[in-house]
């Protein structure tokens, strides 16, 4: 059985009447078949190769030109699109030099933004909900009682990352949240909704990626081996083709957190 993986072709997008490139790069996502390899369970789906590509505005890398940036909220949206097998055009925006048109389609000047039925939709929570409603198959819905599983890990990771006092308890707070998540996975895993990937995993996984990269770099810290279910969960999701396609570069993650750690 083959694994579907999108391929990427690149074209530079410029905007008339401007001295700067507003959309740094546009990527059109297609598909090709690769040899089979170990992969998490995937749902059956109806191919949508002929569907009109979604337009997705995302942060450009701050370390490597014309590469996707490190935003975990954007990655959540892209993971949702990829898992639903939807074609899309990825338009990378320099957030250090925000173009005027960005404020036209989103007054807050933030990404991700996705164009759905001629309407620009902002905020990853809203975008993923609309995608689930508009493209219900394959379903990524998470039961309400499971939707908040692991939701405190990201904030406790940030607290520990920014801490300059080794005795302030922030590390232990993070470990407590990870231990709770490990126990949950042991009894209910391998994913948050059991045997299949759901929206909750696609929200949490990019944040765990940031945790792994940033804490490894700035604190020389990693998830303890004792939390075997968490480590397996991370390794499994991080190896998914859709995750590899949409993640930011490690050096971009590190650079993105630098001001919060050093400043």
FENCORDA-V936205 format. One record per residue. N is the residue number from 1. RES is the residue in three letters. SS is DSSP state (a for helix, b for strand, c for the rest). Layout:
BEGIN
n:N res:RES ss:SS
n:N res:RES ss:SS
END
This chain:
BEGIN
n:1 res:UNK ss:c
n:2 res:UNK ss:c
n:3 res:UNK ss:b
n:4 res:UNK ss:b
n:5 res:UNK ss:b
n:6 res:UNK ss:c
n:7 res:UNK ss:c
n:8 res:UNK ss:b
n:9 res:UNK ss:b
n:10 res:UNK ss:b
n:11 res:UNK ss:b
n:12 res:UNK ss:c
n:13 res:UNK ss:c
n:14 res:UNK ss:c
n:15 res:UNK ss:c
n:16 res:UNK ss:c
n:17 res:UNK ss:c
n:18 res:UNK ss:c
n:19 res:UNK ss:c
n:20 res:UNK ss:c
n:21 res:UNK ss:c
n:22 res:UNK ss:c
n:23 res:UNK ss:b
n:24 res:UNK ss:b
n:25 res:UNK ss:b
n:26 res:UNK ss:b
n:27 res:UNK ss:b
n:28 res:UNK ss:b
n:29 res:UNK ss:b
n:30 res:UNK ss:c
n:31 res:UNK ss:c
n:32 res:UNK ss:b
n:33 res:UNK ss:b
n:34 res:UNK ss:b
n:35 res:UNK ss:c
n:36 res:UNK ss:c
n:37 res:UNK ss:c
n:38 res:UNK ss:c
n:39 res:UNK ss:c
n:40 res:UNK ss:c
n:41 res:UNK ss:c
n:42 res:UNK ss:c
n:43 res:UNK ss:c
n:44 res:UNK ss:c
n:45 res:UNK ss:c
n:46 res:UNK ss:c
n:47 res:UNK ss:c
n:48 res:UNK ss:c
n:49 res:UNK ss:c
n:50 res:UNK ss:c
n:51 res:UNK ss:c
n:52 res:UNK ss:c
n:53 res:UNK ss:c
n:54 res:UNK ss:b
n:55 res:UNK ss:b
n:56 res:UNK ss:b
n:57 res:UNK ss:b
n:58 res:UNK ss:b
n:59 res:UNK ss:b
n:60 res:UNK ss:b
n:61 res:UNK ss:c
n:62 res:UNK ss:c
n:63 res:UNK ss:c
n:64 res:UNK ss:c
n:65 res:UNK ss:c
n:66 res:UNK ss:c
n:67 res:UNK ss:c
n:68 res:UNK ss:b
n:69 res:UNK ss:c
n:70 res:UNK ss:c
n:71 res:UNK ss:c
n:72 res:UNK ss:a
n:73 res:UNK ss:a
n:74 res:UNK ss:a
n:75 res:UNK ss:a
n:76 res:UNK ss:a
n:77 res:UNK ss:a
n:78 res:UNK ss:a
n:79 res:UNK ss:a
n:80 res:UNK ss:a
n:81 res:UNK ss:a
n:82 res:UNK ss:a
n:83 res:UNK ss:a
n:84 res:UNK ss:c
n:85 res:UNK ss:c
n:86 res:UNK ss:c
n:87 res:UNK ss:c
n:88 res:UNK ss:b
n:89 res:UNK ss:b
n:90 res:UNK ss:b
n:91 res:UNK ss:b
n:92 res:UNK ss:b
n:93 res:UNK ss:b
n:94 res:UNK ss:c
n:95 res:UNK ss:a
n:96 res:UNK ss:a
n:97 res:UNK ss:a
n:98 res:UNK ss:c
n:99 res:UNK ss:c
n:100 res:UNK ss:a
n:101 res:UNK ss:a
n:102 res:UNK ss:a
n:103 res:UNK ss:a
n:104 res:UNK ss:a
n:105 res:UNK ss:a
n:106 res:UNK ss:c
n:107 res:UNK ss:c
n:108 res:UNK ss:c
n:109 res:UNK ss:c
n:110 res:UNK ss:c
n:111 res:UNK ss:c
n:112 res:UNK ss:c
n:113 res:UNK ss:b
n:114 res:UNK ss:b
n:115 res:UNK ss:b
n:116 res:UNK ss:b
n:117 res:UNK ss:c
n:118 res:UNK ss:c
n:119 res:UNK ss:b
n:120 res:UNK ss:b
n:121 res:UNK ss:b
n:122 res:UNK ss:b
n:123 res:UNK ss:c
n:124 res:UNK ss:a
n:125 res:UNK ss:a
n:126 res:UNK ss:a
n:127 res:UNK ss:a
n:128 res:UNK ss:a
n:129 res:UNK ss:a
n:130 res:UNK ss:a
n:131 res:UNK ss:a
n:132 res:UNK ss:a
n:133 res:UNK ss:a
n:134 res:UNK ss:a
n:135 res:UNK ss:c
n:136 res:UNK ss:c
n:137 res:UNK ss:c
n:138 res:UNK ss:c
n:139 res:UNK ss:c
n:140 res:UNK ss:c
n:141 res:UNK ss:c
n:142 res:UNK ss:c
n:143 res:UNK ss:c
n:144 res:UNK ss:a
n:145 res:UNK ss:a
n:146 res:UNK ss:a
n:147 res:UNK ss:c
n:148 res:UNK ss:c
n:149 res:UNK ss:c
n:150 res:UNK ss:c
n:151 res:UNK ss:c
n:152 res:UNK ss:c
n:153 res:UNK ss:a
n:154 res:UNK ss:a
n:155 res:UNK ss:a
n:156 res:UNK ss:a
n:157 res:UNK ss:a
n:158 res:UNK ss:a
n:159 res:UNK ss:a
n:160 res:UNK ss:a
n:161 res:UNK ss:a
n:162 res:UNK ss:a
n:163 res:UNK ss:c
n:164 res:UNK ss:c
n:165 res:UNK ss:c
n:166 res:UNK ss:c
n:167 res:UNK ss:c
n:168 res:UNK ss:c
n:169 res:UNK ss:c
n:170 res:UNK ss:a
n:171 res:UNK ss:a
n:172 res:UNK ss:a
n:173 res:UNK ss:a
n:174 res:UNK ss:a
n:175 res:UNK ss:a
n:176 res:UNK ss:a
n:177 res:UNK ss:a
n:178 res:UNK ss:a
n:179 res:UNK ss:a
n:180 res:UNK ss:a
n:181 res:UNK ss:a
n:182 res:UNK ss:a
n:183 res:UNK ss:a
n:184 res:UNK ss:a
n:185 res:UNK ss:a
n:186 res:UNK ss:a
n:187 res:UNK ss:a
n:188 res:UNK ss:a
n:189 res:UNK ss:c
n:190 res:UNK ss:c
n:191 res:UNK ss:b
n:192 res:UNK ss:c
n:193 res:UNK ss:c
n:194 res:UNK ss:b
n:195 res:UNK ss:c
n:196 res:UNK ss:c
n:197 res:UNK ss:c
n:198 res:UNK ss:c
n:199 res:UNK ss:a
n:200 res:UNK ss:a
n:201 res:UNK ss:a
n:202 res:UNK ss:a
n:203 res:UNK ss:a
n:204 res:UNK ss:a
n:205 res:UNK ss:a
n:206 res:UNK ss:a
n:207 res:UNK ss:a
n:208 res:UNK ss:a
n:209 res:UNK ss:a
n:210 res:UNK ss:a
n:211 res:UNK ss:a
n:212 res:UNK ss:a
n:213 res:UNK ss:a
n:214 res:UNK ss:a
n:215 res:UNK ss:a
n:216 res:UNK ss:a
n:217 res:UNK ss:a
n:218 res:UNK ss:a
n:219 res:UNK ss:c
n:220 res:UNK ss:c
n:221 res:UNK ss:c
n:222 res:UNK ss:c
n:223 res:UNK ss:c
n:224 res:UNK ss:c
n:225 res:UNK ss:c
n:226 res:UNK ss:c
n:227 res:UNK ss:c
n:228 res:UNK ss:a
n:229 res:UNK ss:a
n:230 res:UNK ss:a
n:231 res:UNK ss:a
n:232 res:UNK ss:a
n:233 res:UNK ss:a
n:234 res:UNK ss:a
n:235 res:UNK ss:a
n:236 res:UNK ss:a
n:237 res:UNK ss:a
n:238 res:UNK ss:a
n:239 res:UNK ss:c
n:240 res:UNK ss:c
n:241 res:UNK ss:a
n:242 res:UNK ss:a
n:243 res:UNK ss:a
n:244 res:UNK ss:a
n:245 res:UNK ss:a
n:246 res:UNK ss:a
n:247 res:UNK ss:c
n:248 res:UNK ss:c
n:249 res:UNK ss:c
n:250 res:UNK ss:a
n:251 res:UNK ss:a
n:252 res:UNK ss:a
n:253 res:UNK ss:a
n:254 res:UNK ss:a
n:255 res:UNK ss:a
n:256 res:UNK ss:a
n:257 res:UNK ss:a
n:258 res:UNK ss:a
n:259 res:UNK ss:a
n:260 res:UNK ss:a
n:261 res:UNK ss:a
n:262 res:UNK ss:a
n:263 res:UNK ss:c
END
